[in-house]
Amino acid sequence: MSFNSYGQMFRVTTWGESHGPALGCVIDGCPPGVPLNAPAIQHWLDRRRPGASKHTTQRKEPDAVEILSGTFEDVTTGTPISLMIRNMDQRSKDYGEIAETFRPGHADITYWQKYGVRDYRGGGRSSARETAARVAAGGVARAALAELAPGLTITGYLVRMGEKVIDRARFDWAAIEANDFWCPDPVAAEEWAGYLDWLRKDDHNSVGAVIEVVARGVPPGLGAPVYGKLDTDLAAAAMSINAVKGVEIGEGMAAAALTGRANADEIFMGPDGPEYNSNHSGGILGGISTGQDIVLRFAVKPTSSILSPRKSIRKDGSPTEVITKGRHDPCVGIRAVPVGEAMVAAVLLDHFLRDRGQTGGVRGKIGAG
């Protein structure tokens, strides 16, 4: 199986399966001299860790990261960084009944059609367990970004769960870390808790979500106009996350309903450079960052592993009904928040390094001085 890597200058290759002994990643291109140790990466992994609340899968994984190479005395050396996370609580017996059956909504059938072999224990490489390695790599990217752009922050949060959406009039940055849903609307978060309990316990069902990730403090000039667009790489990174079915930047699909006058972000000269009266572009114009907040949104489908029976077929083509046992997220979008943040961090670092290699930081001047 090929295509397990992403990025150009900051390149990440993930490895491992959901029910194997371990999973992890190899990172090539991290600059030398970046302060980095296991606790710094662990902080980000703990935010994605399964079993952290009653609203996520109850698989109990410590997700303890081990740094195998690429650092010396807690500083990166510029050589490949290898990270490993051991699987500790896999229960492969939960999947024995579906060894010959394709689960509706899962990649089981397409993996079999393409490769003629599949790891039915939790989905193998198609499992969301793989995203632990991405979050670990994102921790490394954040450490490097802290050196290159100290004021840069990346924050993700849920703005929709099924038909329930946040009220942006109640948006509170401080609320995001204060509830189980990374929700900036504390009233919505309380409502979602009851809804998800009912959905999981009584309806034996799941629900999708929309995650928004905002990168603040990104300087202008990252990206390239044609095949190296910053928004292209951000969209590809988000789309590569398990269960993601839609991505938009800035106004996104809603831009189709706007006129040119309404959509154009008017520009004014401020005391420190150009300023904009709006951000319909999501911080990117012509594939290059404007210096405004970069706003990325992606939609995650409902978890396909549910206790409600669904019609399917077996490998021999015979019909069957599938009830997926095991421990699964009723809303996989919750744990997709730190994954989305990690992918944005990796892409931004990749583009910082690309820009440094191409322009050396040279910028066109605007205004006097």
N, C-alpha and C positions, 0 to 999 in steps of 0.2 A: 504494500500500500504506500503510495507516494503522497506528496503534498501535505506534509505534516509541519511545514515551516511557514513563517510569515515575517515580513520586514526585509529591508535591504541592508542598511548600515547597522541597525540594531535588529539582529535576526534571531528569532526564537524557534526552536524545534521542540515540540512536545512529544512525549512517548508514554506508553503504558495503557492499561485497560482498567475498567471499573472494578473487576474482581481478580485482577492479578496481584502479585505481591507488592507492587509499588507503581507509582507513576511519577512523572517529573518533566523537566525540560533542560535543554542545553541552550545557553545564550551566547551568541557571538557578536562582538562589536561594542560591548559596554566599555566606555572610556576607562582608562586607569585612574587611580587616585580617588575613587568615589568611596566614601565611608559606607561599609555594608557588613552586616552580620545577620545571623539567623533571626534574632528577635525583631529586627527591623522589617524583615519579610513576613514573619509570623503575625505581626499586627494586622496585615492586610488579609492573610489567610483566615484568621479568626473571624473576620466579618463575613466570609463566605461559608464557613464551616457548617456541615450538616448537623442537625440535632441541636442547634443553638436556641431554637424556640419551638413551641408546640405547633407553630404554623408552617414548619418545614419538615422535610423527611426526618424520621427518627433514627436513621442510621447514625451511629455514634463514631465519628472519626475525629481524632485529635488534629489531623492535618499538620503534624509536626514536620517542618521543613529541615532538611539537612543540606548544607553547602558542601559539595564534594570537591570543587575546584574553582579556580578563578579569583580567590582572595588570599591575602597574606596579612596577618595582624589586623584583620577587620577592614581592609582596604582592597578595592578591586585592583588587579594587576594588569588588566587589558587582555588577558587570555580567556578562553571559553569558560563560562560559569555553568557548572552542572548542579542542578537542584533535584532532590529526591524527596518524595512524600510517600511513606509506607501506608498501604491499605491495612486497616486493623479490624474492621467490623463488617466485612463482606459476608453475605449469607447466600451462597450460590444455590443452595437447595430450593430457595424460593422460586427459582426460574426453571426447575426441572420439567414442569408440566408444559412449558412452551418451547421445548427444544425442537419440536417438529412443527411448530405453529408460528404464524406471522401475526404479531400484535398490530392491530389497526392504529394508524397514526405514528408508528415507529419506523425506524430505518431497517428493521429486520428483513423485509421483503426486497428492498433495493440492494442491501448488502449481499443477499443471497444471489440475486439476479446478476450482480456485477462480479462477485468474487467466487461464488460457488462454495463459500464457507463463511460461517459467522459465529461469533462468540455470543451465545444467547444469554450468558450470565450478566444481566444488567445492561446489555447492549454493547459491551466491549468498548471500542473507540468512539462509538456514537453516543455513549453515556455522557451526561452532564458532569460526571465525575472528572472528566478530562479538564474541565475548566479550572480545577484547583491549580494545575500547572500554569495556566495563563495568569491567574492571580499572583502566583509566586513571581513570574516574570514581570508582571506589572509592578510588584514591589521593588524589583531591581530598577525598572525604568523610573519610578518615582524618586528613588535615591539619586539617580543621575540627574534627573530634572531639577532636583533641589539644588544641585551645584550649578547647573547651567542657567536656570531661571528661578531664583529663590522665591519670587512672589507668585509663582504659578500654582493654582489649586485645581483639583478635579473632583467634582462632587456629583454623585448620581442619586436618583430618588425615583420612587413610583409616582406617576401622575394619574394612572388609571388601573383599576382592577375590574375586569369584565365591563359591565355597564356603569360602574361607579367611578366617578372622576373627582379629582380634588377641586376645591374652590380656590383659585389663585389669589383671591382677595384675602385669604387666610394664610398665604404662603409664609412660612417661617423657617429660615435656614437652620435655626437651633433645634427645631423639632425633628429634623431628619434622623439624628442619631438617638432620639428619645423613644422610638417605638420599633416594633418588630418588622415594619414594612418599609423603612427608609422613606417615610411619607412626610412631606413638608407641611401637610395640613393635619393638625392633631385631631380635629373633629372627624375628618374622613378616616383617619387611622383607627379610631375607636369603633366606627361603624364597620370597617373592613374586618376587624377582629371577630365580631359576632357573625358576620356573613360567612367568613371562611370556616369558622367552627361548624356552622350548619352545613355548608357545602361538603365538608370532609366527613363528618360523622353521620349526618342524616341523608344527604342526597347522594353520597358515594360518587362525588363528581369533582371536577377541577375547573379552573378558570384561567384565562389569559391576563396579560398585563402590558402596560406601556411604561417604559423606563426612559427618563430624560437624564442626560449627562451634560454638565456644564463645565467647561474649562475656562477659568478666569486667569488673567495675567499672561495670556499667550501673546508674544510680540508679533507685530506685522512682519510678513515676508516669508512665512513657512509655506512650503508647497511649490508647485510648478504648474504652468498654464495648461498643459495638454495631458500627457499620460502619467504625470506625477502629482495630480491634484490632491490637495490635502483632504478635501471632502470625499474624493473617490476612495482613498485608503481608509478613512474613518468608516465609511459606509461598508466597505468590504470586511473590515475588522468586526464590526457589529453584526453583519450578516453571517459571519462564520460561527457565531455563538450558537450553541444548541438551541433549537426551538424558535429562533428568531425568523419572522416571516415578513418583516417590513422595516425600513430604515428611512429617516428623513433628517435633513439638516435645516436648521432655522425654521422658516415658515413651512417648508416641506410641501406636502400635497395641497395644503391650504392656499399656497401661492397661486394655484390655478384659478382660484376664485377672485383674485385681486386684479385691479387695474395697474397699469404702469406707474401712475402717480402714487397710488397707495403703497405699492411694493418697494419703490425706490427709497433707499436709506439716504436722506439728504445729508450732505457733508458741510461742516463748518470748521473754521480754524479756531482751535482753543489755545490756551496758554502753553500747553505741552505738546501741541501737534493737532492733527485732524481729529474731529469728534463727529459723531453721527447722531441724528435725532431718533433713530430706531435701529432695529437689528433683525430685519426680515431675512437677511442673508445668513444668519447664524454664524457670523464672524468670519465668513470665507467668501471672497469674490474672485472669480476666474481661477479657482483652485488654490488661491493664496490667502493666508490669514490676514485680516484687516487690523488686528489689535483689539477688536471687540471680543466679548465672550463668545466662545464657540459652543453652539447648542446642538446636540445630537439627540435624536429620539429613536427608539426602536421598539417594535411590538413583538411580544413573546406569546406563542400559542398556548392553549391549555395543555397541561400535562396529559399525555395519552395513556399513562398507566393509572387506570381507575378500577374500582370494584364493581362497576356496572357492566353487565355482559354486553359485548360487542361482537357482531358477526365478522368472521374471517375465514381463511382457508389454511390447510396444512400444506406441507411440502408436496404431498402426493395429489394436491388439488381438491381434496375432499373438504366439504364445508364444516365449520365448527363455530363455537362461541368461545370468546376469550374473556376471562376475568383476571386481570393482572394483579397477582399478589405481590407482597414485598412492602418496602417502605419508600414512599414517594411523596414529592411535594404537591400539595393541592394547588399551589400557585408557584410555578417555577420562576416566575418573574421576580420574586422576593430575593432569591440568591443570585439572580442575574445582575443585580445592581452593582456589587463589587466586581463582577466579571466585566461589565461594561466599562467601569472606571479603569480597570487594568488594561483593556484593549486600547482605550483612548490614550492612556499614559505611554504605552508601547509605540503607538503610531506617532505621537507628538515627539517623543525622543528620537525616533527614526528620522523624522523630518528635520529636527534640530541638527542632527549629525549630517544629513544630506546637505542642508543649507550651509553648514560650516565648511563642508568639503567643496561646494560649488562657488560660493560667494565670499567666504571668509568673513561674513558679517557685514559686507559693504551694503549700504542702503541709499536709495535716492532721497535727497533732501527736499523738505517741503517748508516753505517759509524762510524768513531772513535768519542769518546767523549760521 
